[in-house]
């Protein structure tokens, strides 16, 4: 996780930066029982993975809002054709039409 990312999440206590959350997740707790240490590590890993997914989703939403401001929302970044409404409805942050996304996935595979 890139600690420089400036995303902030809100909780009941207020705004907490990702860097603070990341630091809290990686603070090592030392339990006398090795099983407890393993379970704590698994819990930290799960929380960090969730935080990374949330940050990635946040970046996608911000990018979609930016495309909307620039009047580029719903336009494929690759072929510049209109992205079909059902795709936008299913994946509101879609950056590519289904054809270009499938091509990209085939190349990546």
C-alpha positions in Angstrom: 0.0 0.0 0.0 1.4 3.4 -0.9 1.3 5.4 2.3 1.6 8.6 0.3 -2.0 8.2 -1.0 -4.1 11.0 0.5 -7.4 9.2 0.8 -9.3 9.8 4.0 -12.0 7.7 5.5 -14.6 8.8 8.0 -15.5 7.0 11.1 -17.5 8.0 14.2 -14.5 9.7 15.7 -13.8 11.8 12.6 -11.4 11.7 9.7 -8.5 9.2 9.7 -5.9 9.2 7.0 -4.8 6.0 5.3 -1.3 6.5 6.6 -2.6 6.5 10.1 -4.8 3.5 9.4 -1.9 1.6 7.8 0.3 2.4 10.7 -2.3 1.1 13.1 -2.7 -2.1 11.1 1.0 -2.8 11.0 1.6 -2.2 14.7 2.8 -5.6 15.9 1.1 -7.1 18.9 3.1 -9.7 20.7 1.0 -12.3 22.4 2.4 -15.0 24.6 0.5 -17.6 22.5 2.0 -18.2 19.0 -1.5 -19.0 17.7 -2.7 -15.6 18.8 0.2 -14.0 17.0 -0.7 -15.9 13.8 -4.4 -14.9 14.2 -3.5 -11.3 14.7 -1.3 -11.3 11.6 -4.1 -12.9 9.6 -6.5 -10.2 10.9 -4.0 -7.4 10.0 -3.6 -8.8 6.5 -7.3 -9.0 6.0 -7.8 -5.4 7.2 -5.0 -4.2 5.0 -6.4 -5.9 2.0 -9.8 -4.3 2.7 -8.2 -0.9 3.1 -6.4 -1.4 -0.3 -9.6 -2.4 -2.0 -11.4 0.7 -0.5 -8.6 3.0 -1.6 -8.6 1.6 -5.1 -12.4 2.0 -5.3 -12.1 5.6 -4.1 -9.5 6.3 -6.8 -11.9 4.9 -9.4 -14.8 7.1 -8.2 -12.6 10.2 -8.2 -11.4 9.4 -11.7 -15.0 8.9 -12.9 -16.0 12.3 -11.3 -13.1 13.9 -13.0 -14.1 12.4 -16.4 -17.7 13.7 -15.7 -16.4 17.2 -15.1 -14.3 17.0 -18.3 -17.4 15.8 -20.2 -15.6 12.5 -20.9 -17.7 10.2 -18.7 -19.2 7.3 -20.6 -16.6 7.6 -23.4 -14.1 4.7 -23.8 -10.5 5.7 -23.1 -9.2 3.5 -25.8 -11.5 3.7 -28.8 -13.4 6.9 -27.8 -16.7 5.3 -28.6 -19.7 5.7 -26.2 -19.8 3.1 -23.5 -23.1 1.2 -23.5 -25.6 2.2 -20.9 -26.0 -1.3 -19.5 -22.2 -1.4 -18.9 -22.3 2.0 -17.2 -25.2 0.9 -15.1 -23.4 -2.3 -14.1 -20.0 -0.6 -13.6 -20.5 3.1 -13.1 -16.7 3.8 -13.1 -16.1 1.9 -16.3 -13.3 3.5 -18.3 -13.6 1.2 -21.4 -16.3 -0.2 -23.5 -16.8 -3.9 -23.2 -14.9 -4.7 -26.4 -11.8 -2.7 -25.4 -12.0 -4.1 -21.8 -12.1 -7.7 -23.1 -9.2 -7.0 -25.4 -7.2 -5.5 -22.5 -8.0 -8.6 -20.4 -7.0 -11.0 -23.2 -3.6 -9.2 -23.6 -3.0 -9.2 -19.8 -3.8 -12.9 -19.5 
